[in-house]
Amino acid sequence: MSDPGRPRFAPDWLELRERADASARAPELLRPLRERLVAQPAADGGPRGLVIRDLGCGTGSMGRWLAVRLPGPQHWILHDHDPLLLTHAGARMPETAADGTPVRATTARGDLADLGADDLAGTSLVTASALLDLLTRDEVEELAEACVAAGCPALLALSVAGRVELSPSDPLDDVLAEAFNDHQRRTDQGRALLGPDAIAAAVEAFERRGATVLVRSSPWRLGSVESALISEWLRGWVGAAHAQRPELAPEAVAYLRRRLEECAAGELNVEVHHTDLLALPRPLSGSV
């Protein structure tokens, strides 16, 4: 897994989606996560505190959402291959946790390709957002192996589920959705991406290694208030479908024009389905 094969995401797009992401994340997973983290001993026998690695952190939206919902001092290590995104993420992390204890953050250029079980030693939690669907099956297996071997929980949020619902409906909705899903499963520079199959692959990979896996729905529900996000999402969604099936070009162009007009008029609602996953490996012997 090499950096040239990784997509780059514009900070503006990540900023635009942050509020929708925050609203979509599955809060039901926080209770079992907190219970597990409280039960863990301090890393390396030092002062109790959490060490959290955020893989593919982007502008740091997961850290901004989660740090203030977890108690206790926290050290976030923000991983991304894009130095521009790391600059954004590192500068905007919360300073305090849910109970007022300090949060600090450091950045590390790179991503999960560089991390094995040894690298995760002393890590309390691995997180990622909108990442699983960009991975191959082998990469998901490597992530599960590293986390389970290190006894480290993983909270993997906002993976595409392969379903979208637009209201009002249009005859081309299903055609474009199918083409988009095929694009998500494309082979890119020799890497066969999982797209909407990623959650099933991750559940199987973690469970096969003895982890308890909890899965919850985390859809975007977008209306007129999110018109700017809808319009950008539409352009990307239709563009990916068209890239996958160039023969759709005339219909896709007309479809996008219609949908953007509906969006501008406040008449379009969109539900984009995602899934959040919490994997809880068995604690390492003698760790609790």
Secondary structure, 3 states (H helix, E strand, C coil): CCHHHCCCCCHHHHHHHHHHHHHHCCHHHHHHHHHHHHHCCCHHHCCCCEEEEEECCCCCHHHHHHHHHCCCCEEEEEEECCHHHHHHHHHCCCCECCCCCEEEEEEEECCHHHCCCCCCCCCCEEEEECCHHHCCHHHHHHHHHHHHHHCCCEEEEEEEEEEEEEECCCCCHHHHHHHHHHHHCCEECCEECCHHHHHHHHHHHHHHCCCEEEEEECCEEECHHHHHHHHHHHHHHHHHHHHHCHHHHHHHHHHHHHHHHHHHCCCCEEEEEEEEEEEECCCCCCCC
